[in-house]
Amino acid sequence: MQRRVAAARAGLPDVGLHTLRHTAATVMLLNGVPLKVVSDILGHSSITITADIYGHVTTEAARDALARLSSDLTGGGTPAPD
């Protein structure tokens, strides 16, 4: 229950811990943090687990998805790339 309270205080009342964890890992990878470091931070027992879960994240696809998300969240302020 503390997690929900902390998320609500951060302005994220409907976001669960799993979503925050996945988002943090994805953002770290998109910002060039080595897979091994992300794996260690997440507490995975092997880098293979992290690679299996996040290996599909490519820079181009992620940038496109984030641009679209930003556009949706800001009411169209940032146009999504074609």
Wavefront OBJ file of the C-alpha trace (Angstrom):
o trace
v 0.000 0.000 0.000
v 2.955 2.354 0.618
v 3.866 2.079 -3.065
v 0.455 3.386 -4.107
v 0.753 6.271 -1.657
v 4.224 7.145 -2.960
v 3.010 6.962 -6.566
v 0.022 9.180 -5.766
v 2.269 11.744 -4.087
v 4.415 11.759 -7.211
v 1.335 12.524 -9.271
v 1.052 8.967 -10.605
v -1.930 7.543 -8.703
v -2.829 4.857 -11.248
v 0.677 3.595 -11.956
v 1.796 0.362 -10.353
v 5.252 -0.661 -9.233
v 5.708 -3.057 -12.175
v 4.970 -0.264 -14.646
v 7.418 2.087 -12.943
v 10.091 -0.627 -12.863
v 9.618 -1.461 -16.546
v 9.630 2.220 -17.487
v 12.796 2.867 -15.493
v 14.582 -0.041 -17.157
v 13.491 1.054 -20.619
v 14.565 4.653 -20.024
v 17.944 3.536 -18.700
v 18.532 1.411 -21.798
v 17.409 4.199 -24.124
v 19.894 6.488 -22.412
v 22.797 4.144 -23.026
v 23.076 2.446 -19.648
v 24.715 -0.917 -20.327
v 22.427 -3.951 -20.209
v 24.553 -5.520 -17.451
v 24.125 -2.439 -15.250
v 20.356 -2.376 -15.817
v 20.243 -6.100 -15.037
v 22.106 -5.536 -11.770
v 19.856 -2.624 -10.769
v 16.743 -4.696 -11.439
v 18.174 -7.589 -9.438
v 17.894 -10.097 -12.255
v 19.846 -13.290 -11.615
v 21.359 -13.122 -15.098
v 21.775 -10.643 -17.920
v 19.871 -13.117 -20.126
v 16.645 -12.389 -18.256
v 17.069 -8.668 -18.860
v 17.965 -9.205 -22.515
v 14.917 -11.431 -23.036
v 12.589 -8.818 -21.540
v 14.118 -5.636 -22.957
v 16.011 -6.838 -26.024
v 13.267 -5.631 -28.334
v 13.799 -2.007 -27.349
v 15.502 -0.243 -30.223
v 16.430 3.387 -30.201
v 14.406 4.319 -33.258
v 11.265 2.444 -32.241
v 11.464 3.739 -28.699
v 11.924 7.351 -29.796
v 8.903 7.061 -32.060
v 6.795 5.537 -29.284
v 7.859 8.167 -26.780
v 7.162 10.997 -29.232
v 3.673 9.610 -29.793
v 3.102 9.235 -26.060
v 4.279 12.793 -25.450
v 1.934 14.044 -28.135
v -0.988 12.187 -26.584
v -0.208 13.330 -23.054
v 0.303 16.963 -23.981
v -2.717 17.231 -26.217
v -0.787 17.161 -29.464
v 1.975 19.583 -28.497
v 4.708 17.418 -29.996
v 3.941 15.912 -33.386
v 4.817 12.262 -33.788
v 7.381 11.427 -36.479
v 6.176 9.599 -39.601
l 1 2 3 4 5 6 7 8 9 10 11 12 13 14 15 16 17 18 19 20 21 22 23 24 25 26 27 28 29 30 31 32 33 34 35 36 37 38 39 40 41 42 43 44 45 46 47 48 49 50 51 52 53 54 55 56 57 58 59 60 61 62 63 64 65 66 67 68 69 70 71 72 73 74 75 76 77 78 79 80 81 82
